[in-house]
Amino acid sequence: MVIRYFLFSLLFINFSATAQPSSKHNLHFNALAKSWDEGIPLGNATLGALIWEKDTQLRFSLDRVDLWDLRPMKGLDGPEFSYKWITEQVKKKDYKIVQQNLDEPYEKEPAPSKIPGAALMIDTRSWGTVEYVDLDIATAECKIKWKSGTMLRTFVHAYKNFGRFIIYNLKGDFIPQIIPPAYQSDLSSAGGSVDGDDLNRLGYKQGTIKREGNTITYTQEGWNGFMYEVTVSYYKSKDDSIEGLWTISTKKAELPKDYPYQNSLKEHQQWWKTFWSKSSLHVPNEQLEKQWYLEMYKFGSAARKNAPPISLQAVWTADNGRLPPWKGDFHHDLNTQLSYWPSYSGNHLEEGIGYLEHLDRNKENYKRYTKKFFGVEGLNVPGVTTLAGTEMGGWIQYSGSPTISCWLAQHYYLQWRYSMDTSFLRQHAYPWVKETANFIENITTKDANGYRQLPISSSPEIFNNSLEAWFTKNTNYDLALMRFVFQIAEELATVLKNDKDADHWKKTGSEFSDFSLDENKVMMFAPAKPYNESHRHFSNVMAIHPRGVIKWEDGEKARTIIRNSIRALDSVGPAMWCGYSYSWLANLKARAKDGAGAAKALEIFSKAFCLKNSFHVNGDQTKTGYSTFVYRPFTLEGNFAFAAGLQEMLLQSYAGFIEVFPAVPTEWKDISFKTLRAEGGFLVSAEKVNGAVKKIIISGKKGTTAVLKLPFKNYITNDNVKIEREGEFLKIDFRGGRYVVIISNDPSISH
């Protein structure tokens, strides 16, 4: 008995020892990048920096997420900004006027938009040639060494609003400069949403730079009195090194004094140590493992509780004299949603909740928009918004979609399912879901068959922004979202013992039709539109993933739909896919238990759609046919969907039970992960050795019950919990113990 407990203790310790990333996951280069979007990324979800080289000088591109020009988008204050009016134009087939009033301003107008901070330039020409550039992702510190012996170390503090740098063995004088954004440049062209407008189109008066001793302050006024300051301060320390700090503030900036680099580095490193302790993994594919760690590093740099959520570029706005691609805004028709996929099973709920805090803060603004645009009560969110949650227009089928809040409702639902926080359920999740369901009930009407229909429906971004992009019957995209929101509304009301609401949501949810399938059981875009063309947004299969309305575990009928629909994606091909399409495809294939297919999709993403610093850039950078898009606008959703895809291969819990290694390639013999999170609030660790699952550790709160799908026939466990076996499942009752260790007892498995 003593030996047995010693064995369990040893196994638990071994899992804990794998928590931090290693040097093989770091970014390492022999030269500084020559473009901003390949720079070394640093950030804390409020401030960000990119470290690169411009004109042979070291450049820090400095950013802050709440630097926004919030002027109203032109054209959205008239009577044409109305779902009813658009429906009337669709019926009349007079659509050009809709495009002119509601689509074109987004392309023509430079604002509202995210705006850049400034750049810090350091003349390094006397330092010689760079020897190496390293980003240590375990500590989120960048180190650059020149062959002359000069070394620079820098980081953005994990939870305080400043960045730091220190320079050893300085060669020559140190005279840093703040380089302001080019608000008064000679450029005057309108670049459009992908390339970004010239900054001078904002019409700002160029800000002022003031130098007082070793402190430089740049003050810039924006639209309607908005003001921000960029401050850099530096001093020589006792060992003759140069220590510096910088910050960006929307009020009078203040930097700490007498605060040595090493002191602030220590507390910064402790935050990152805690962050990395939340989960870890090992797979026998170095490319995918490293990419996952880089994605989670960026997630830790871009997501926080009490900070704005991840926008298209988060804390890394373009530093090229232009506005960021797609104005750096919040696209809620896919981009923000994918960005938070890895927070749940990745065990980063605290960082992920910043997204939902933002939505709650702007709730009254969304309700104003709902009443104004749709003319009914309830809750919906514009598909494209400013930092304040205000509508920005754009292709109105998607920026004015009636099912955006249904998309967002899943994040409230998942935050609850993975945490089982009853207070969050009662105060945040159910109110959001309830008001969203109310809105859908108010906006839909019943057809001749008794099925609820939207007045007009769309499927991102099929037929782009043309008249044909509107369908008279519910698309599978809208249908998946609406059916899902009533499904979870019923579930949440039941948990809260609100039987009246639960009965109502169940009845209303039953009033939607089945999904549109073609003769081959492939999910269509809409009843009149089969899946017969390549498209970046897999909107037709939303019901499979991420909604999970159609599950592999539902039986052979569901499996046929899933197999055939994914096979159709492959057979039609990737001509019009973006990088995030491959990340999403990996998640879909993992749900279909296709480990080889999921791994291949992730490999293509990592190889073809990422720059050397790991940033996702939408187009195929190899130009070898993975997509006809070969451009490079930088956005983040593909990165984070990648991380979620690898996690989905290793752990699934959406079907009411925990399954370890549900979708890994057969050639992956040795795999492990530590404390990934499962629905129900359980933390799961598992190890596969020589192709066989060796051990599983599950921890849960007292009073909870986990169901595990057994990956082996025979097992031994510790005595912390009550366990009942029901066929291929274990029912684990956490009455007293906080964790259970389950070890394969197959004689062929060595321990």
C-alpha positions in Angstrom: 0.0 0.0 0.0 2.8 2.4 0.9 4.5 1.6 -2.5 1.2 2.3 -4.3 0.7 5.7 -2.8 4.4 6.6 -3.4 3.8 5.7 -7.0 0.8 8.0 -7.3 2.7 10.9 -5.6 5.6 10.4 -7.9 3.4 10.5 -11.0 1.7 13.7 -9.9 5.1 15.4 -9.2 6.3 14.3 -12.7 3.3 16.0 -14.3 3.9 19.2 -12.3 7.5 19.4 -13.5 6.5 20.0 -17.1 4.7 23.3 -16.6 7.0 25.9 -18.1 8.0 26.4 -21.7 11.6 25.7 -22.6 14.3 27.5 -24.7 13.3 25.5 -27.8 10.0 27.3 -27.8 11.6 30.8 -27.9 12.1 33.1 -30.8 15.8 33.3 -31.8 17.2 35.3 -34.7 20.6 36.4 -35.8 19.4 39.9 -36.9 16.6 42.3 -36.1 13.5 42.2 -38.3 13.3 44.9 -40.9 9.5 45.4 -40.8 7.2 46.2 -37.9 5.0 43.1 -38.4 8.0 40.8 -38.0 9.2 42.5 -34.8 9.6 40.9 -31.4 6.1 41.2 -29.7 5.8 42.3 -26.0 2.6 43.2 -24.2 0.4 43.2 -21.2 -3.1 43.6 -22.9 -3.0 47.4 -22.3 0.5 48.3 -23.6 2.4 46.7 -26.4 5.8 46.9 -28.2 7.3 45.5 -31.3 11.1 45.4 -31.4 12.7 45.7 -34.8 15.1 47.8 -36.9 14.4 50.7 -39.2 17.0 52.7 -41.1 19.8 50.8 -39.3 18.4 52.0 -35.9 16.7 50.1 -33.1 13.0 50.8 -33.1 10.3 50.1 -30.4 6.8 50.5 -31.9 4.8 51.5 -28.8 1.1 51.0 -28.5 -1.8 51.2 -26.1 -5.1 49.4 -26.8 -7.5 52.3 -25.9 -5.9 54.8 -28.3 -9.0 55.2 -30.5 -10.5 57.8 -32.8 -14.2 57.4 -31.8 -15.9 59.8 -34.2 -19.2 58.3 -35.4 -19.1 56.5 -38.8 -20.8 58.7 -41.4 -24.0 57.5 -42.8 -25.2 55.5 -39.8 -27.4 58.1 -38.3 -30.1 58.3 -41.0 -33.3 56.3 -41.7 -31.4 54.0 -44.0 -29.6 52.4 -41.0 -32.5 50.0 -40.5 -32.9 46.2 -40.8 -36.5 46.8 -42.0 -35.4 49.4 -44.7 -32.7 46.9 -45.9 -35.2 44.1 -46.1 -37.4 46.4 -48.2 -34.6 47.1 -50.6 -33.7 43.4 -50.9 -37.3 42.6 -51.8 -37.3 45.4 -54.4 -33.9 44.2 -55.6 -32.7 47.8 -55.4 -29.5 47.2 -53.6 -27.0 49.7 -54.8 -28.4 52.3 -52.4 -27.8 50.0 -49.5 -24.1 49.6 -50.5 -23.7 53.3 -50.9 -25.2 54.2 -47.5 -24.1 51.4 -45.3 -21.1 49.5 -46.8 -19.0 52.2 -48.5 -18.4 54.6 -45.6 -16.4 51.9 -43.9 -14.0 51.8 -46.9 -14.0 55.6 -47.6 -13.8 57.1 -44.1 -10.6 56.8 -42.1 -12.4 56.7 -38.7 -13.6 55.6 -36.3 -10.4 53.6 -36.0 -7.6 52.3 -33.7 -4.6 54.7 -33.9 -0.9 54.0 -33.1 1.0 55.3 -30.2 4.5 56.3 -31.3 8.0 54.8 -31.8 11.1 54.9 -29.6 14.3 55.0 -31.8 17.8 54.3 -30.4 20.8 55.0 -32.6 22.7 51.7 -32.6 25.0 52.3 -35.5 28.1 52.6 -33.3 27.2 49.2 -31.7 28.1 47.3 -34.8 26.4 44.1 -36.1 23.7 42.3 -34.1 24.9 38.9 -32.8 21.5 37.5 -31.7 17.9 38.5 -30.9 16.1 36.3 -28.3 12.6 36.3 -26.9 12.4 34.2 -23.8 8.6 33.4 -23.7 8.8 31.9 -20.2 9.7 35.3 -18.8 8.5 37.6 -21.7 11.8 39.3 -21.9 13.7 40.2 -25.1 17.5 40.2 -25.2 19.6 41.6 -28.0 23.3 41.4 -28.2 25.6 43.2 -30.6 29.1 41.8 -31.5 30.7 44.8 -29.9 29.5 43.5 -26.5 26.6 45.9 -26.1 23.5 44.2 -24.8 19.9 45.4 -24.4 17.2 43.7 -22.3 13.6 44.8 -22.4 10.1 43.8 -21.4 6.6 45.2 -21.0 5.6 44.8 -17.3 3.0 42.0 -17.0 0.5 44.1 -14.9 1.9 47.6 -14.6 1.6 50.2 -17.3 5.1 50.7 -18.4 7.8 49.0 -20.4 11.5 48.8 -19.4 14.9 48.5 -21.0 18.4 48.3 -19.8 21.6 48.6 -21.9 25.0 47.1 -20.8 28.4 48.0 -22.2 27.1 51.0 -24.1 29.2 52.1 -27.1 29.0 55.9 -27.8 26.4 58.4 -26.6 22.8 57.4 -25.7 20.3 59.9 -27.2 16.9 58.2 -27.7 14.2 59.8 -29.8 10.4 59.6 -29.8 9.2 59.3 -33.4 5.5 60.4 -33.6 3.0 58.8 -36.0 2.8 60.6 -39.4 -0.4 62.6 -38.8 0.9 65.4 -41.0 2.8 63.4 -43.7 2.9 64.2 -47.4 0.9 61.1 -48.2 -2.8 61.5 -49.0 -4.0 58.3 -50.5 -7.0 56.4 -49.2 -5.7 52.9 -48.7 -8.9 51.1 -47.9 -9.6 48.7 -45.1 -6.9 46.0 -45.9 -3.9 48.3 -46.5 -5.1 51.0 -44.0 -5.6 54.7 -44.7 -2.8 57.2 -44.4 -2.8 58.6 -40.9 -2.9 62.2 -42.2 -6.5 61.6 -43.3 -7.6 61.7 -39.7 -6.9 65.5 -39.9 -4.9 65.8 -36.6 -2.6 68.6 -35.9 0.8 67.1 -35.3 1.6 66.7 -31.6 4.5 68.2 -29.7 7.7 66.6 -28.3 9.2 68.0 -25.2 12.6 67.1 -23.7 13.5 67.9 -20.1 16.8 66.4 -19.0 16.5 62.6 -19.5 12.8 62.6 -20.0 11.0 62.9 -23.4 7.3 63.5 -23.7 5.2 63.4 -26.8 1.7 64.8 -26.5 -0.9 64.2 -29.2 -4.5 65.4 -29.5 -6.9 63.4 -31.4 -10.6 63.7 -32.4 -13.0 65.6 -30.1 -10.4 66.5 -27.5 -9.0 63.0 -27.0 -5.4 63.2 -25.8 -2.6 60.8 -25.1 1.0 61.1 -24.0 4.0 58.9 -24.7 6.8 59.3 -22.1 10.3 57.9 -22.1 12.7 58.4 -19.2 16.2 57.0 -18.7 19.2 57.3 -16.4 22.6 55.9 -15.8 22.8 53.3 -13.0 25.7 52.6 -10.6 27.2 50.0 -12.9 27.2 52.5 -15.9 24.3 50.7 -17.6 21.5 52.7 -19.0 18.1 52.0 -17.5 14.9 53.3 -19.2 11.2 53.2 -18.8 8.3 54.2 -21.2 4.6 54.5 -20.9 1.6 55.7 -22.9 -1.2 57.3 -21.0 -4.5 59.0 -21.8 -4.0 61.4 -18.9 -0.8 62.9 -17.5 1.8 60.2 -17.7 3.8 59.2 -14.6 6.7 56.8 -14.4 8.0 55.2 -11.2 11.2 56.6 -9.8 14.0 54.7 -8.1 12.7 51.4 -9.3 15.6 49.2 -10.6 15.1 47.1 -13.7 15.8 43.9 -11.7 13.1 44.6 -9.1 10.4 45.2 -11.7 11.7 42.2 -13.7 11.3 39.9 -10.7 7.6 40.7 -10.2 7.0 40.6 -14.0 8.5 37.1 -14.2 6.4 35.9 -11.3 3.2 36.8 -13.2 4.4 34.9 -16.2 5.5 31.9 -14.1 1.9 31.7 -12.8 0.5 32.1 -16.3 2.6 29.2 -17.6 1.8 27.0 -14.6 -1.9 26.9 -15.7 -1.3 24.3 -18.5 1.3 22.8 -20.7 1.6 20.1 -23.4 4.0 18.0 -25.3 3.5 16.5 -28.8 6.0 14.7 -31.0 5.8 17.4 -33.6 8.3 20.2 -32.8 6.7 22.6 -35.2 3.2 22.4 -33.7 4.4 22.3 -30.1 6.5 25.5 -30.6 3.6 27.2 -32.4 1.3 26.4 -29.5 3.6 27.9 -26.9 4.1 31.0 -29.1 0.3 31.3 -29.4 -0.2 31.1 -25.7 2.6 33.6 -25.2 0.7 36.1 -27.4 -2.5 35.3 -25.6 -0.8 36.1 -22.3 0.4 39.3 -23.9 -2.9 40.4 -25.3 -5.6 39.2 -22.8 -6.3 40.2 -19.2 -9.1 40.7 -16.8 -10.0 44.4 -16.5 -8.5 45.2 -19.9 -10.1 45.7 -23.3 -10.5 42.5 -25.3 -8.4 41.3 -28.2 -9.1 43.3 -31.3 -7.8 42.4 -34.7 -4.2 43.3 -33.8 -4.5 43.7 -30.0 -1.5 45.7 -28.6 0.5 45.7 -31.9 -0.9 48.4 -34.1 0.7 49.0 -37.5 3.8 51.2 -37.4 4.0 52.1 -41.1 2.4 55.5 -41.4 -1.0 54.0 -41.9 -4.0 52.9 -39.9 -4.1 49.2 -39.1 -5.7 46.7 -41.4 -9.5 46.8 -41.0 -9.1 49.8 -38.7 -7.9 47.5 -35.9 -11.5 47.2 -34.8 -13.6 44.5 -33.1 -15.0 42.1 -35.7 -17.6 40.1 -33.9 -18.6 38.0 -36.9 -15.6 35.7 -36.3 -12.4 37.4 -35.2 -13.0 38.2 -31.5 -14.7 34.8 -31.0 -11.9 32.7 -32.4 -9.4 34.8 -30.4 -10.8 33.4 -27.1 -11.2 29.8 -28.1 -8.0 28.6 -26.4 -8.9 30.2 -23.0 -11.3 27.5 -21.9 -9.6 24.2 -22.3 -6.2 26.0 -22.0 -7.2 26.9 -18.4 -6.9 30.6 -18.8 -10.4 31.6 -17.7 -9.2 34.7 -15.9 -7.5 36.2 -19.0 -10.5 35.2 -21.1 -13.1 36.9 -18.9 -11.8 40.3 -20.0 -13.7 39.7 -23.2 -17.0 39.3 -21.4 -16.3 42.2 -19.0 -16.0 44.4 -22.1 -19.3 43.1 -23.5 -21.1 43.7 -20.2 -19.7 47.2 -19.9 -21.1 48.1 -23.4 -24.4 46.3 -22.9 -26.5 49.5 -22.8 -24.9 50.7 -26.0 -25.7 47.4 -27.7 -29.3 47.6 -26.5 -29.5 51.1 -28.0 -28.2 49.8 -31.3 -30.6 46.9 -31.2 -33.6 49.2 -30.8 -32.4 51.7 -33.4 -31.3 49.2 -36.1 -33.8 46.3 -35.6 -36.7 48.2 -34.1 -37.3 45.5 -31.4 -36.4 44.9 -27.8 -33.7 42.5 -26.7 -30.0 42.3 -27.2 -27.8 42.1 -30.3 -24.3 43.4 -31.0 -23.0 45.1 -34.1 -20.8 42.8 -36.1 -18.1 45.6 -36.3 -17.6 47.9 -33.4 -15.4 50.6 -31.9 -13.8 50.2 -28.5 -17.0 51.7 -27.0 -19.1 49.0 -28.7 -20.6 51.5 -31.2 -21.5 50.3 -34.7 -19.0 51.0 -37.6 -20.9 49.7 -40.6 -19.2 47.8 -43.3 -20.7 45.0 -45.3 -24.1 45.2 -43.7 -25.0 41.5 -44.0 -22.4 40.8 -41.4 -21.9 44.1 -39.6 -25.7 44.2 -39.1 -26.2 40.5 -38.7 -29.1 39.6 -36.3 -27.3 36.6 -34.8 -24.0 38.2 -33.5 -25.1 38.1 -29.9 -25.9 34.3 -30.3 -22.2 33.9 -31.3 -21.1 35.8 -28.3 -23.6 34.0 -26.0 -21.4 30.8 -26.4 -18.5 32.5 -24.7 -20.7 33.3 -21.7 -21.9 29.7 -21.8 -18.4 28.3 -22.0 -17.0 30.5 -19.3 -19.7 29.0 -17.0 -19.3 25.4 -18.2 -15.6 25.4 -17.7 -15.7 27.3 -14.4 -19.1 26.2 -12.9 -19.2 29.6 -11.3 -22.8 29.9 -10.2 -22.5 33.6 -9.5 -21.2 34.2 -13.0 -24.1 32.1 -14.4 -26.7 34.1 -12.5 -25.3 37.6 -12.9 -23.7 37.5 -16.4 -24.2 34.4 -18.5 -28.0 33.9 -18.1 -28.9 37.6 -18.4 -27.0 37.8 -21.7 -28.4 34.6 -23.1 -32.0 35.5 -22.0 -31.9 38.9 -23.6 -30.4 37.5 -26.8 -33.1 34.8 -27.0 -35.7 37.5 -26.4 -34.3 39.4 -29.3 -34.4 36.4 -31.7 -37.9 35.7 -30.6 -38.9 39.3 -31.4 -37.2 39.5 -34.8 -38.4 36.1 -36.2 -41.8 35.2 -37.5 -43.4 31.9 -38.4 -43.7 30.7 -42.0 -46.5 28.7 -43.5 -45.0 25.5 -42.0 -44.8 27.0 -38.5 -41.0 27.4 -38.6 -39.4 30.6 -37.3 -37.7 32.7 -40.0 -35.6 35.8 -40.0 -36.9 38.5 -42.5 -33.6 38.1 -44.4 -30.6 35.9 -43.6 -26.9 35.7 -44.5 -23.9 33.5 -44.3 -20.5 35.2 -43.8 -19.2 36.1 -46.2 -20.9 34.3 -49.1 -21.4 36.6 -52.1 -19.6 39.3 -50.2 -21.8 42.4 -49.9 -24.0 41.8 -52.9 -27.8 41.5 -53.1 -27.3 37.7 -53.5 -25.7 37.6 -50.1 -29.2 37.9 -48.6 -31.3 34.8 -48.4 -35.1 34.6 -47.9 -34.8 31.4 -45.8 -32.6 30.9 -42.8 -29.0 30.0 -43.7 -27.4 27.2 -41.8 -25.1 29.8 -40.2 -28.0 31.8 -38.7 -30.0 28.6 -37.9 -27.1 27.1 -36.0 -26.7 30.2 -33.9 -30.4 30.6 -33.2 -31.0 27.0 -32.3 -28.0 27.0 -30.1 -29.0 30.1 -28.1 -32.4 28.6 -27.3 -30.7 25.3 -26.4 -28.4 26.9 -23.8 -31.2 29.3 -22.6 -33.2 26.2 -21.6 -30.2 24.6 -20.0 -29.2 27.6 -18.0 -32.7 28.4 -16.9 -33.0 24.8 -15.7 -29.8 25.0 -13.7 -31.2 28.1 -12.0 -34.5 26.3 -11.3 -36.4 28.8 -13.5 -38.8 26.2 -14.9 -41.1 28.8 -16.5 -38.3 30.2 -18.6 -36.9 26.8 -19.4 -40.2 25.6 -20.7 -40.6 28.7 -22.8 -37.1 28.5 -24.3 -37.7 24.8 -25.1 -40.9 25.5 -26.9 -39.5 28.4 -28.9 -36.3 26.5 -29.8 -38.5 23.7 -31.2 -39.9 26.2 -33.7 -36.8 26.2 -35.9 -36.4 23.9 -38.9 -33.7 21.2 -39.4 -30.5 22.2 -41.2 -30.3 22.3 -45.0 -28.5 19.3 -46.4 -27.8 18.3 -50.1 -28.5 14.9 -51.5 -25.1 13.8 -50.2 -25.8 14.8 -46.6 -23.5 17.8 -46.9 -24.4 21.0 -45.0 -25.4 23.7 -47.4 -25.0 27.4 -47.0 -28.7 27.9 -47.3 -31.7 26.0 -48.8 -31.0 27.5 -52.2 -27.2 27.5 -52.0 -25.2 24.2 -51.8 -21.6 24.1 -50.6 -20.0 24.3 -54.1 -17.4 27.1 -53.8 -14.3 27.7 -51.7 -14.7 30.2 -48.9 -12.6 31.3 -46.0 -15.5 31.3 -43.5 -16.9 27.8 -42.8 -20.3 29.3 -42.0 -22.2 26.3 -43.3 -20.8 24.0 -40.7 -21.2 26.2 -37.6 -23.6 23.6 -36.2 -20.7 21.1 -36.0 -18.0 23.5 -34.6 -18.0 25.7 -32.7 -21.7 25.3 -31.8 -21.8 21.5 -31.3 -25.5 21.3 -32.2 -24.5 18.4 -34.3 -22.1 16.1 -32.4 -20.1 13.1 -33.4 -21.4 11.4 -30.3 -25.0 11.8 -31.5 -24.8 8.6 -33.7 -24.2 7.5 -37.2 -26.7 10.0 -38.8 -24.7 12.9 -37.2 -21.4 11.3 -38.1 -22.4 11.0 -41.8 -23.2 14.7 -41.9 -20.0 15.6 -40.2 -17.8 13.4 -42.4 -19.4 14.4 -45.6 -19.5 18.1 -44.8 -15.8 18.2 -43.9 -15.0 16.0 -46.9 -16.7 18.7 -49.0 -14.5 21.4 -47.6 -11.5 19.4 -48.6 -12.8 18.5 -52.1 -13.9 22.0 -53.1 -10.5 23.1 -51.9 -8.7 26.0 -50.2 -8.5 28.5 -53.1 -10.3 31.2 -51.1 -9.2 30.2 -47.6 -7.3 32.4 -45.2 -4.9 31.3 -42.4 -7.7 31.1 -39.9 -9.5 28.7 -42.2 -6.8 26.1 -41.6 -6.9 26.7 -37.8 -10.7 26.2 -37.8 -10.4 23.2 -40.1 -8.2 21.6 -37.5 -10.8 22.1 -34.8 -13.5 20.6 -37.1 -11.4 17.6 -37.9 -10.6 17.0 -34.3 -14.3 17.0 -33.6 -14.5 14.3 -36.3 -11.8 12.3 -34.5 -9.4 12.8 -37.5 -6.1 13.4 -35.8 -4.0 13.2 -39.0 -6.2 15.7 -40.8 -6.2 18.1 -37.8 -2.4 17.9 -37.5 -2.0 18.5 -41.3 -4.2 21.6 -41.1 -2.2 23.0 -38.2 1.1 22.3 -40.0 0.0 24.2 -43.1 -1.1 27.1 -41.0 2.2 27.3 -39.2 4.2 26.9 -42.3 2.4 29.0 -44.8 0.3 31.7 -42.9 2.7 32.9 -40.2 5.6 35.4 -40.3 8.9 34.4 -38.6 7.7 36.0 -35.3 4.6 33.8 -35.5 2.1 36.5 -36.4 -0.8 35.2 -38.6 -1.0 37.2 -41.8 -4.1 35.8 -43.6 -2.4 34.9 -47.0 -0.2 32.1 -48.1 3.3 33.3 -47.6 4.8 30.3 -49.4 2.8 31.0 -52.6 2.5 27.3 -53.2 -1.3 27.0 -53.5 -2.6 26.8 -50.0 -4.7 29.8 -50.9 -5.0 32.3 -53.7 -4.7 35.0 -51.1 -1.0 35.8 -50.8 -1.2 39.2 -49.1 -0.1 39.8 -45.5 -2.5 41.8 -43.4 -1.7 40.8 -39.8 -4.6 39.7 -37.5 -4.6 37.4 -34.5 -7.7 35.2 -34.6 -5.9 32.5 -36.7 -3.1 32.3 -34.1 -5.5 31.6 -31.2 -7.7 29.3 -33.2 -4.5 27.2 -33.8 -3.9 26.9 -30.1 -7.5 25.8 -29.6 -7.2 23.2 -32.4 -4.2 21.5 -30.8 -6.0 21.5 -27.4 -9.1 20.0 -29.1 -6.9 17.1 -30.4 -5.7 16.3 -26.9 -8.8 16.8 -24.8 -12.6 17.0 -25.5 -15.5 17.4 -23.0 -18.3 19.0 -25.0 -20.4 15.8 -25.2 -20.9 15.4 -21.5 -17.9 13.3 -20.7 -14.1 13.8 -20.7 -12.1 12.1 -23.5 -8.3 12.2 -23.6 -6.3 12.1 -26.8 -9.5 11.9 -28.9 -7.9 13.0 -32.2 -4.2 12.5 -32.5 -2.3 10.9 -35.4 -1.5 7.2 -34.9 2.2 8.0 -35.4 2.2 10.3 -32.3 3.3 7.7 -29.8 4.5 9.9 -26.8 2.2 12.7 -25.8 1.3 14.5 -22.6 -0.5 17.5 -21.3 -0.9 19.0 -17.9 -4.0 20.6 -16.4 -6.0 21.4 -19.4 -9.5 22.3 -18.4 -12.7 20.3 -19.1 -16.3 21.3 -19.0 -17.6 20.9 -15.5 -14.6 22.7 -14.0 -12.3 19.7 -14.0 -8.5 19.9 -14.6 -7.1 17.0 -16.5 -3.6 15.8 -17.1 -2.7 12.7 -19.2 0.2 10.9 -20.7 0.5 8.5 -23.6 3.7 6.4 -23.9 4.6 4.3 -26.9 1.1 4.7 -28.3 -0.9 3.7 -25.2 -2.4 5.9 -22.5 -0.5 5.4 -19.4 -2.1 7.6 -16.8 -4.7 10.3 -16.2 -5.1 12.7 -13.4 -8.4 14.6 -12.9 -9.0 17.2 -10.2 -12.4 18.5 -9.3 -14.2 20.5 -6.6 -15.9 18.7 -3.7 -19.4 17.6 -4.6 -18.8 17.4 -8.4 -19.0 14.4 -10.6 -16.9 13.7 -13.7 -17.5 11.2 -16.4 -14.4 9.8 -18.1 -14.3 7.8 -21.3 -11.8 5.1 -20.5 -8.9 4.8 -22.9 -7.9 1.4 -21.5 -9.6 -1.8 -20.3 -8.0 -2.2 -16.9 -6.9 0.4 -14.4 -5.9 1.1 -10.8 -6.7 4.3 -8.9 -6.0 6.0 -5.6 -8.7 6.0 -3.0 -9.5 9.8 -2.9 -12.9 9.5 -4.7 -15.8 7.2 -5.3 -15.7 5.5 -8.7 -18.3 3.5 -10.6 -17.7 1.9 -13.9 -20.5 1.9 -16.5 -19.2 0.1 -19.7 -16.5 2.2 -21.3 -17.1 5.1 -18.9 -16.0 5.9 -15.3 -18.2 8.0 -13.1 -16.0 9.8 -10.6 -17.6 11.3 -7.5 -15.4 14.0 -5.8 -17.1 13.6 -2.4 -13.9 14.0 -0.4 -10.8 13.9 -2.5 -9.7 16.7 -4.8 -8.0 14.6 -7.4 -8.0 11.1 -8.8 -5.1 9.3 -10.5 -6.0 6.6 -12.9 -3.3 4.3 -14.2 -3.5 1.7 -16.9 -3.2 -1.8 -15.5 -2.7 -3.4 -18.9 0.2 -5.8 -18.6 1.7 -4.6 -21.9 2.1 -1.1 -20.5 5.3 -0.5 -18.5 5.2 2.0 -15.6 
